[in-house]
């Protein structure tokens, strides 16, 4: 290149630069930003499109922007809750803009029973949890998506096992004997099993909390309804997404126990002696039982839509190795969602989900005598090794209680399940305003449980000479729904009417075989045993038929009315009481639409709601009204024993529905262009004709029978507040807080108290059912302290006097497992491409019976004990709260206030830090989205509870026995690393 050419190019570049400067130079644009009523908007954002230059309006809505601006430049004006506006500069120096309210949040569609409504038209108590709320977290099961996210929805994590599902209670427990779990409806198919549902496929969850919204489900809606909608295609271009994460989990808390020397000292004090030279090990059983758990999840999905077709196809794989030795879970998920518009009047669609599920359980909630792993880790002395020289498991020096690894490693066990859940629908549109829909749904599953206890490795196996168990269960369910819907908008009148019929049937088949006396461990199936201990098989059926109807009416988007009526027939009740009738009514008034509030500048929306309805509950065993015959009664006839039957239940042809009468009033308030959104509800639920297994007079020949006896009440207040605290150009901060107060009480029951929740060691029951009290009451003695002269524990009788020998009548209410309130608090911070989510969840005011301490502080047998017993009474004059050891006597460790603890907690449930790659990098990688994230779950727990975990219950999802920890598998602290990719 010669010199002249170089000079020409430099000159051309200079001219180009000067030309650019002429058209794009430092300029100042001023103006005012107002709403449609002329009121200034402070804090609005003004951005020079395509650049990072921008500013904000002041308190009076005035702004000034200094930047390199050309006549072709475009300014973008935006504000939270309002529709953004773009304005070309066109040589102007003053640009005033009017922003209009964006009503998208009010137009948000919420799925309700047999249809959907815009949020502004909903009159019932309905909570919505959409995919945006849980996409920032990795979840293995449905319950995690709801925990702490919806006011009045309590998610009970009774255990931290990978195989353990979560129990959900909506506005309290509604029954004593009948089920209290809500109805789950997955893409129109009711179900009860949520463990196998893949959370990655879920698009939104609607929770119908009150009777006015749930009554459309009648018999099945007494405990609320959780409607799950799975994903559909959203883009015309096919979208491929791949999500994966891996996690490491640990038990967040361990408990201190006696070392070998301290244990030997205690045993000697209790009169137990042996050749201690044979027991010199230092095994840490908690370290042997607890381990690093691992989680791996992979999800691949393809979705898209065309003019007539919408599709979503996914496959997922999840594997979990628990933080307690040998516990694990594995799940394969396949999902196909398809909607096809065949003609202008016919649409056909299907939702099909297939799941293969496998888990290995761990025995907890029992002592080491019965193979309890957690209590075994605490009460097995450290002075023994894991294995004997012959490879068998070691035992306690003074009892044949094998160490906890005999339960985790000495028993082969596995549960497998295959499940097909899906539906096929046909939707016909005719006469412009009518839609007829037929929905056919199925939920079929086949589960197999196998276990094998070989005849050599464990003491229990040697005593049985081996044991093999095979249980199979086959559950079949189908539903047929036919509905006719009418939608019409006439001037300001919007009408939606629905009528239809529903037919459902459940069939259960179970079989079990158990054999013993195995010659070897080479054949692990029941055919390897020569002695048949058990061989049973049974079938059960349940059918429901229903007729449904609904009317939604609104006038001018101000006055809203919804009415439902459902008639249900259930085969579990007697012929004369088979049908139940469930009406509901609700109304709403959007006060913000009235003319007298036109000048209420801060008010974006205000709606008052009120509703009433009746729902039913038939969740009891099939054939409960019949007088049934039992097998296994052998009779001597002619000197020969012959098989026979006996009456196993008494007939009750008048058995009928539980009915729950519910009233709800609520308010929805939105302020400051929807920056602050508040929802509050107050409710009262009265359930009568409780289905209760009540005692019978002995003259009947039966101990008890299912009867309609008793009444139960739940009442409470709940509220949630969602705010957009900051929404600037590069930084935003959003918050969501909810809190719920619920009070439960048995208002009518049979005269006698009912005791449940047995604690081993001859200590009796720890839970009470009594009229006038809530469910979940803890019952026992009032602990007085320790006599300094004898070391014996004393208690307070009914008169408040001290006694060493209290009677059963001296027992009283010592705790309440029901919380005063529950709450959840989520904050999401975003800075450019970084996002931080902090989710807190808690429960306040609930008591826990720490029955683990009864086992580890009782000092009644040769189990190892906790370090707390180092403060035990040892000689006259000792002043302490820990009584003396008492071998073979449980008087010093009765169920009492000594073991009642405050189980309130605040948990840092999840913290997620994520980074979404910018478009400049995505374009080079030919990706639509790429996000990396790290999540910490259960990072911190603030509680005064001294056990493994304050959020557990040894009796699972029991309606009546709650707040008891008896060596229960705790929840874990987990670190998760994830990647989301979209093409």
BELTA-V268849 format. One record per residue. N is the residue number from 0. RES is the residue in three letters. PHI is phi in whole degrees, 0 to 359 (999 if undefined). Layout:
<<N;RES;PHI> <N;RES;PHI>>
This chain:
<<0;UNK;999> <1;UNK;278> <2;UNK;293> <3;UNK;299> <4;UNK;299> <5;UNK;300> <6;UNK;294> <7;UNK;298> <8;UNK;294> <9;UNK;296> <10;UNK;293> <11;UNK;297> <12;UNK;296> <13;UNK;295> <14;UNK;298> <15;UNK;297> <16;UNK;294> <17;UNK;295> <18;UNK;298> <19;UNK;296> <20;UNK;295> <21;UNK;293> <22;UNK;262> <23;UNK;229> <24;UNK;225> <25;UNK;300> <26;UNK;225> <27;UNK;238> <28;UNK;249> <29;UNK;242> <30;UNK;167> <31;UNK;226> <32;UNK;247> <33;UNK;228> <34;UNK;268> <35;UNK;293> <36;UNK;266> <37;UNK;85> <38;UNK;278> <39;UNK;294> <40;UNK;245> <41;UNK;280> <42;UNK;80> <43;UNK;290> <44;UNK;257> <45;UNK;237> <46;UNK;236> <47;UNK;282> <48;UNK;304> <49;UNK;85> <50;UNK;229> <51;UNK;258> <52;UNK;284> <53;UNK;188> <54;UNK;204> <55;UNK;228> <56;UNK;279> <57;UNK;274> <58;UNK;300> <59;UNK;266> <60;UNK;81> <61;UNK;273> <62;UNK;221> <63;UNK;221> <64;UNK;239> <65;UNK;250> <66;UNK;195> <67;UNK;283> <68;UNK;238> <69;UNK;254> <70;UNK;300> <71;UNK;273> <72;UNK;297> <73;UNK;237> <74;UNK;259> <75;UNK;249> <76;UNK;254> <77;UNK;214> <78;UNK;201> <79;UNK;301> <80;UNK;84> <81;UNK;231> <82;UNK;282> <83;UNK;294> <84;UNK;233> <85;UNK;248> <86;UNK;230> <87;UNK;283> <88;UNK;291> <89;UNK;52> <90;UNK;65> <91;UNK;279> <92;UNK;249> <93;UNK;233> <94;UNK;227> <95;UNK;262> <96;UNK;228> <97;UNK;248> <98;UNK;260> <99;UNK;256> <100;UNK;296> <101;UNK;266> <102;UNK;269> <103;UNK;301> <104;UNK;295> <105;UNK;285> <106;UNK;275> <107;UNK;301> <108;UNK;269> <109;UNK;247> <110;UNK;284> <111;UNK;239> <112;UNK;296> <113;UNK;57> <114;UNK;159> <115;UNK;212> <116;UNK;223> <117;UNK;289> <118;UNK;305> <119;UNK;292> <120;UNK;262> <121;UNK;287> <122;UNK;249> <123;UNK;268> <124;UNK;271> <125;UNK;233> <126;UNK;253> <127;UNK;242> <128;UNK;238> <129;UNK;261> <130;UNK;299> <131;UNK;296> <132;UNK;282> <133;UNK;235> <134;UNK;290> <135;UNK;281> <136;UNK;236> <137;UNK;264> <138;UNK;225> <139;UNK;264> <140;UNK;210> <141;UNK;300> <142;UNK;303> <143;UNK;296> <144;UNK;291> <145;UNK;263> <146;UNK;298> <147;UNK;75> <148;UNK;260> <149;UNK;227> <150;UNK;297> <151;UNK;84> <152;UNK;251> <153;UNK;264> <154;UNK;256> <155;UNK;260> <156;UNK;267> <157;UNK;293> <158;UNK;200> <159;UNK;262> <160;UNK;299> <161;UNK;301> <162;UNK;275> <163;UNK;273> <164;UNK;280> <165;UNK;260> <166;UNK;262> <167;UNK;243> <168;UNK;237> <169;UNK;257> <170;UNK;57> <171;UNK;92> <172;UNK;273> <173;UNK;253> <174;UNK;208> <175;UNK;262> <176;UNK;263> <177;UNK;286> <178;UNK;292> <179;UNK;240> <180;UNK;283> <181;UNK;294> <182;UNK;279> <183;UNK;256> <184;UNK;239> <185;UNK;256> <186;UNK;52> <187;UNK;91> <188;UNK;248> <189;UNK;294> <190;UNK;206> <191;UNK;240> <192;UNK;264> <193;UNK;249> <194;UNK;298> <195;UNK;269> <196;UNK;282> <197;UNK;275> <198;UNK;300> <199;UNK;294> <200;UNK;271> <201;UNK;276> <202;UNK;261> <203;UNK;202> <204;UNK;231> <205;UNK;252> <206;UNK;248> <207;UNK;271> <208;UNK;263> <209;UNK;251> <210;UNK;292> <211;UNK;295> <212;UNK;265> <213;UNK;268> <214;UNK;295> <215;UNK;297> <216;UNK;263> <217;UNK;46> <218;UNK;302> <219;UNK;260> <220;UNK;257> <221;UNK;297> <222;UNK;258> <223;UNK;88> <224;UNK;227> <225;UNK;249> <226;UNK;262> <227;UNK;251> <228;UNK;247> <229;UNK;269> <230;UNK;286> <231;UNK;229> <232;UNK;290> <233;UNK;237> <234;UNK;232> <235;UNK;291> <236;UNK;284> <237;UNK;305> <238;UNK;246> <239;UNK;249> <240;UNK;234> <241;UNK;230> <242;UNK;239> <243;UNK;210> <244;UNK;209> <245;UNK;228> <246;UNK;220> <247;UNK;235> <248;UNK;233> <249;UNK;218> <250;UNK;293> <251;UNK;277> <252;UNK;210> <253;UNK;239> <254;UNK;243> <255;UNK;283> <256;UNK;231> <257;UNK;293> <258;UNK;277> <259;UNK;299> <260;UNK;294> <261;UNK;293> <262;UNK;295> <263;UNK;299> <264;UNK;296> <265;UNK;294> <266;UNK;297> <267;UNK;298> <268;UNK;299> <269;UNK;273> <270;UNK;82> <271;UNK;253> <272;UNK;231> <273;UNK;205> <274;UNK;279> <275;UNK;295> <276;UNK;295> <277;UNK;276> <278;UNK;232> <279;UNK;235> <280;UNK;286> <281;UNK;227> <282;UNK;283> <283;UNK;266> <284;UNK;290> <285;UNK;293> <286;UNK;292> <287;UNK;286> <288;UNK;276> <289;UNK;277> <290;UNK;212> <291;UNK;286> <292;UNK;270> <293;UNK;228> <294;UNK;231> <295;UNK;226> <296;UNK;225> <297;UNK;225> <298;UNK;221> <299;UNK;236> <300;UNK;221> <301;UNK;235> <302;UNK;213> <303;UNK;172> <304;UNK;207> <305;UNK;239> <306;UNK;298> <307;UNK;239> <308;UNK;230> <309;UNK;230> <310;UNK;218> <311;UNK;211> <312;UNK;230> <313;UNK;215> <314;UNK;219> <315;UNK;220> <316;UNK;220> <317;UNK;228> <318;UNK;226> <319;UNK;228> <320;UNK;251> <321;UNK;290> <322;UNK;278> <323;UNK;250> <324;UNK;312> <325;UNK;80> <326;UNK;282> <327;UNK;200> <328;UNK;209> <329;UNK;217> <330;UNK;215> <331;UNK;250> <332;UNK;234> <333;UNK;229> <334;UNK;220> <335;UNK;226> <336;UNK;243> <337;UNK;217> <338;UNK;234> <339;UNK;232> <340;UNK;275> <341;UNK;285> <342;UNK;222> <343;UNK;293> <344;UNK;242> <345;UNK;229> <346;UNK;233> <347;UNK;239> <348;UNK;211> <349;UNK;209> <350;UNK;230> <351;UNK;236> <352;UNK;230> <353;UNK;241> <354;UNK;226> <355;UNK;247> <356;UNK;230> <357;UNK;215> <358;UNK;212> <359;UNK;237> <360;UNK;272> <361;UNK;236> <362;UNK;282> <363;UNK;227> <364;UNK;61> <365;UNK;203> <366;UNK;276> <367;UNK;295> <368;UNK;303> <369;UNK;254> <370;UNK;90> <371;UNK;294> <372;UNK;283> <373;UNK;294> <374;UNK;292> <375;UNK;296> <376;UNK;294> <377;UNK;273> <378;UNK;256> <379;UNK;273> <380;UNK;294> <381;UNK;286> <382;UNK;280> <383;UNK;248> <384;UNK;280> <385;UNK;280> <386;UNK;237> <387;UNK;283> <388;UNK;304> <389;UNK;275> <390;UNK;92> <391;UNK;281> <392;UNK;277> <393;UNK;287> <394;UNK;230> <395;UNK;305> <396;UNK;301> <397;UNK;247> <398;UNK;216> <399;UNK;274> <400;UNK;259> <401;UNK;289> <402;UNK;294> <403;UNK;297> <404;UNK;291> <405;UNK;295> <406;UNK;278> <407;UNK;280> <408;UNK;252> <409;UNK;272> <410;UNK;236> <411;UNK;276> <412;UNK;208> <413;UNK;194> <414;UNK;242> <415;UNK;234> <416;UNK;215> <417;UNK;241> <418;UNK;221> <419;UNK;239> <420;UNK;235> <421;UNK;184> <422;UNK;208> <423;UNK;224> <424;UNK;232> <425;UNK;232> <426;UNK;237> <427;UNK;248> <428;UNK;251> <429;UNK;209> <430;UNK;51> <431;UNK;67> <432;UNK;249> <433;UNK;247> <434;UNK;224> <435;UNK;251> <436;UNK;229> <437;UNK;247> <438;UNK;237> <439;UNK;245> <440;UNK;232> <441;UNK;223> <442;UNK;215> <443;UNK;245> <444;UNK;219> <445;UNK;224> <446;UNK;243> <447;UNK;226> <448;UNK;245> <449;UNK;237> <450;UNK;217> <451;UNK;218> <452;UNK;250> <453;UNK;288> <454;UNK;276> <455;UNK;232> <456;UNK;286> <457;UNK;246> <458;UNK;295> <459;UNK;294> <460;UNK;297> <461;UNK;293> <462;UNK;292> <463;UNK;268> <464;UNK;59> <465;UNK;92> <466;UNK;209> <467;UNK;231> <468;UNK;231> <469;UNK;228> <470;UNK;245> <471;UNK;233> <472;UNK;220> <473;UNK;234> <474;UNK;247> <475;UNK;235> <476;UNK;218> <477;UNK;221> <478;UNK;221> <479;UNK;235> <480;UNK;237> <481;UNK;232> <482;UNK;229> <483;UNK;238> <484;UNK;241> <485;UNK;237> <486;UNK;237> <487;UNK;209> <488;UNK;244> <489;UNK;240> <490;UNK;53> <491;UNK;266> <492;UNK;258> <493;UNK;248> <494;UNK;235> <495;UNK;225> <496;UNK;236> <497;UNK;219> <498;UNK;225> <499;UNK;182> <500;UNK;227> <501;UNK;225> <502;UNK;234> <503;UNK;224> <504;UNK;210> <505;UNK;248> <506;UNK;227> <507;UNK;239> <508;UNK;233> <509;UNK;227> <510;UNK;212> <511;UNK;213> <512;UNK;223> <513;UNK;228> <514;UNK;230> <515;UNK;223> <516;UNK;66> <517;UNK;264> <518;UNK;282> <519;UNK;205> <520;UNK;259> <521;UNK;284> <522;UNK;251> <523;UNK;257> <524;UNK;269> <525;UNK;304> <526;UNK;291> <527;UNK;279> <528;UNK;266> <529;UNK;268> <530;UNK;237> <531;UNK;271> <532;UNK;269> <533;UNK;213> <534;UNK;210> <535;UNK;227> <536;UNK;204> <537;UNK;209> <538;UNK;227> <539;UNK;223> <540;UNK;223> <541;UNK;213> <542;UNK;232> <543;UNK;226> <544;UNK;232> <545;UNK;215> <546;UNK;233> <547;UNK;236> <548;UNK;202> <549;UNK;207> <550;UNK;226> <551;UNK;247> <552;UNK;222> <553;UNK;221> <554;UNK;239> <555;UNK;55> <556;UNK;57> <557;UNK;245> <558;UNK;247> <559;UNK;237> <560;UNK;223> <561;UNK;227> <562;UNK;227> <563;UNK;234> <564;UNK;212> <565;UNK;223> <566;UNK;249> <567;UNK;237> <568;UNK;241> <569;UNK;230> <570;UNK;285> <571;UNK;280> <572;UNK;252> <573;UNK;294> <574;UNK;303> <575;UNK;276> <576;UNK;236> <577;UNK;290> <578;UNK;261> <579;UNK;236> <580;UNK;235> <581;UNK;230> <582;UNK;265> <583;UNK;206> <584;UNK;211> <585;UNK;213> <586;UNK;218> <587;UNK;222> <588;UNK;228> <589;UNK;276> <590;UNK;298> <591;UNK;296> <592;UNK;274> <593;UNK;284> <594;UNK;297> <595;UNK;288> <596;UNK;249> <597;UNK;298> <598;UNK;264> <599;UNK;278> <600;UNK;297> <601;UNK;283> <602;UNK;273> <603;UNK;264> <604;UNK;199> <605;UNK;215> <606;UNK;229> <607;UNK;257> <608;UNK;229> <609;UNK;211> <610;UNK;209> <611;UNK;215> <612;UNK;187> <613;UNK;236> <614;UNK;231> <615;UNK;238> <616;UNK;216> <617;UNK;233> <618;UNK;278> <619;UNK;228> <620;UNK;294> <621;UNK;302> <622;UNK;65> <623;UNK;295> <624;UNK;277> <625;UNK;274> <626;UNK;276> <627;UNK;258> <628;UNK;253> <629;UNK;253> <630;UNK;256> <631;UNK;101> <632;UNK;268> <633;UNK;263> <634;UNK;237> <635;UNK;280> <636;UNK;234> <637;UNK;64> <638;UNK;79> <639;UNK;241> <640;UNK;287> <641;UNK;243> <642;UNK;293> <643;UNK;210> <644;UNK;236> <645;UNK;212> <646;UNK;292> <647;UNK;258> <648;UNK;209> <649;UNK;266> <650;UNK;288> <651;UNK;215> <652;UNK;288> <653;UNK;264> <654;UNK;298> <655;UNK;217> <656;UNK;294> <657;UNK;288> <658;UNK;234> <659;UNK;242> <660;UNK;262> <661;UNK;234> <662;UNK;234> <663;UNK;221> <664;UNK;234> <665;UNK;209> <666;UNK;219> <667;UNK;242> <668;UNK;231> <669;UNK;233> <670;UNK;232> <671;UNK;53> <672;UNK;54> <673;UNK;67> <674;UNK;284> <675;UNK;236> <676;UNK;234> <677;UNK;236> <678;UNK;231> <679;UNK;224> <680;UNK;221> <681;UNK;234> <682;UNK;213> <683;UNK;217> <684;UNK;239> <685;UNK;241> <686;UNK;255> <687;UNK;238> <688;UNK;54> <689;UNK;304> <690;UNK;280> <691;UNK;225> <692;UNK;281> <693;UNK;270> <694;UNK;294> <695;UNK;243> <696;UNK;300> <697;UNK;299> <698;UNK;296> <699;UNK;286> <700;UNK;87> <701;UNK;234> <702;UNK;282> <703;UNK;202> <704;UNK;200> <705;UNK;292> <706;UNK;222> <707;UNK;269> <708;UNK;226> <709;UNK;107> <710;UNK;221> <711;UNK;221> <712;UNK;228> <713;UNK;235> <714;UNK;216> <715;UNK;184> <716;UNK;227> <717;UNK;215> <718;UNK;208> <719;UNK;220> <720;UNK;222> <721;UNK;242> <722;UNK;228> <723;UNK;254> <724;UNK;281> <725;UNK;221> <726;UNK;215> <727;UNK;260> <728;UNK;301> <729;UNK;248> <730;UNK;223> <731;UNK;220> <732;UNK;215> <733;UNK;238> <734;UNK;229> <735;UNK;218> <736;UNK;227> <737;UNK;219> <738;UNK;211> <739;UNK;221> <740;UNK;241> <741;UNK;227> <742;UNK;238> <743;UNK;245> <744;UNK;205> <745;UNK;277> <746;UNK;267> <747;UNK;202> <748;UNK;202> <749;UNK;297> <750;UNK;297> <751;UNK;283> <752;UNK;290> <753;UNK;240> <754;UNK;251> <755;UNK;218> <756;UNK;77> <757;UNK;290> <758;UNK;254> <759;UNK;293> <760;UNK;86> <761;UNK;72> <762;UNK;270> <763;UNK;88> <764;UNK;262> <765;UNK;245> <766;UNK;234> <767;UNK;233> <768;UNK;246> <769;UNK;214> <770;UNK;300> <771;UNK;92> <772;UNK;242> <773;UNK;284> <774;UNK;290> <775;UNK;90> <776;UNK;279> <777;UNK;261> <778;UNK;229> <779;UNK;175> <780;UNK;261> <781;UNK;269> <782;UNK;283> <783;UNK;263> <784;UNK;141> <785;UNK;237> <786;UNK;290> <787;UNK;298> <788;UNK;272> <789;UNK;248> <790;UNK;78> <791;UNK;278> <792;UNK;284> <793;UNK;239> <794;UNK;231> <795;UNK;256> <796;UNK;276> <797;UNK;295> <798;UNK;268> <799;UNK;85> <800;UNK;270> <801;UNK;284> <802;UNK;209> <803;UNK;268> <804;UNK;231> <805;UNK;293> <806;UNK;267> <807;UNK;298> <808;UNK;288> <809;UNK;279> <810;UNK;291> <811;UNK;210> <812;UNK;289> <813;UNK;242> <814;UNK;184> <815;UNK;225> <816;UNK;283> <817;UNK;280> <818;UNK;287> <819;UNK;293> <820;UNK;199> <821;UNK;237> <822;UNK;203> <823;UNK;216> <824;UNK;219> <825;UNK;240> <826;UNK;236> <827;UNK;237> <828;UNK;248> <829;UNK;229> <830;UNK;233> <831;UNK;53> <832;UNK;263> <833;UNK;265> <834;UNK;223> <835;UNK;233> <836;UNK;248> <837;UNK;233> <838;UNK;241> <839;UNK;250> <840;UNK;215> <841;UNK;203> <842;UNK;219> <843;UNK;231> <844;UNK;94> <845;UNK;266> <846;UNK;264> <847;UNK;225> <848;UNK;274> <849;UNK;277> <850;UNK;290> <851;UNK;299> <852;UNK;292> <853;UNK;301> <854;UNK;285> <855;UNK;257> <856;UNK;233> <857;UNK;287> <858;UNK;52> <859;UNK;248> <860;UNK;206> <861;UNK;279> <862;UNK;287> <863;UNK;292> <864;UNK;233> <865;UNK;281> <866;UNK;296> <867;UNK;301> <868;UNK;286> <869;UNK;296> <870;UNK;266> <871;UNK;292> <872;UNK;291> <873;UNK;232> <874;UNK;209> <875;UNK;307> <876;UNK;101> <877;UNK;294> <878;UNK;251> <879;UNK;201> <880;UNK;264> <881;UNK;257> <882;UNK;290> <883;UNK;289> <884;UNK;294> <885;UNK;212> <886;UNK;300> <887;UNK;78> <888;UNK;225> <889;UNK;262> <890;UNK;298> <891;UNK;279> <892;UNK;226> <893;UNK;291> <894;UNK;295> <895;UNK;205> <896;UNK;296> <897;UNK;302> <898;UNK;252> <899;UNK;271> <900;UNK;230> <901;UNK;285> <902;UNK;257> <903;UNK;300> <904;UNK;206> <905;UNK;235> <906;UNK;241> <907;UNK;282> <908;UNK;292> <909;UNK;203> <910;UNK;229> <911;UNK;235> <912;UNK;248> <913;UNK;230> <914;UNK;228> <915;UNK;260> <916;UNK;294> <917;UNK;288> <918;UNK;296> <919;UNK;299> <920;UNK;280> <921;UNK;298> <922;UNK;297> <923;UNK;291> <924;UNK;273> <925;UNK;58> <926;UNK;239> <927;UNK;270> <928;UNK;203> <929;UNK;211> <930;UNK;225> <931;UNK;248> <932;UNK;210> <933;UNK;229> <934;UNK;234> <935;UNK;246> <936;UNK;250> <937;UNK;54> <938;UNK;296> <939;UNK;224> <940;UNK;229> <941;UNK;260> <942;UNK;201> <943;UNK;264> <944;UNK;289> <945;UNK;265> <946;UNK;275> <947;UNK;298> <948;UNK;201> <949;UNK;280> <950;UNK;248> <951;UNK;230> <952;UNK;210> <953;UNK;295> <954;UNK;254> <955;UNK;59> <956;UNK;269> <957;UNK;304> <958;UNK;290> <959;UNK;251> <960;UNK;251> <961;UNK;224> <962;UNK;73> <963;UNK;232> <964;UNK;248> <965;UNK;226> <966;UNK;68> <967;UNK;271> <968;UNK;304> <969;UNK;278> <970;UNK;285> <971;UNK;241> <972;UNK;268> <973;UNK;228> <974;UNK;248> <975;UNK;234> <976;UNK;239> <977;UNK;225> <978;UNK;217> <979;UNK;238> <980;UNK;231> <981;UNK;230> <982;UNK;248>>
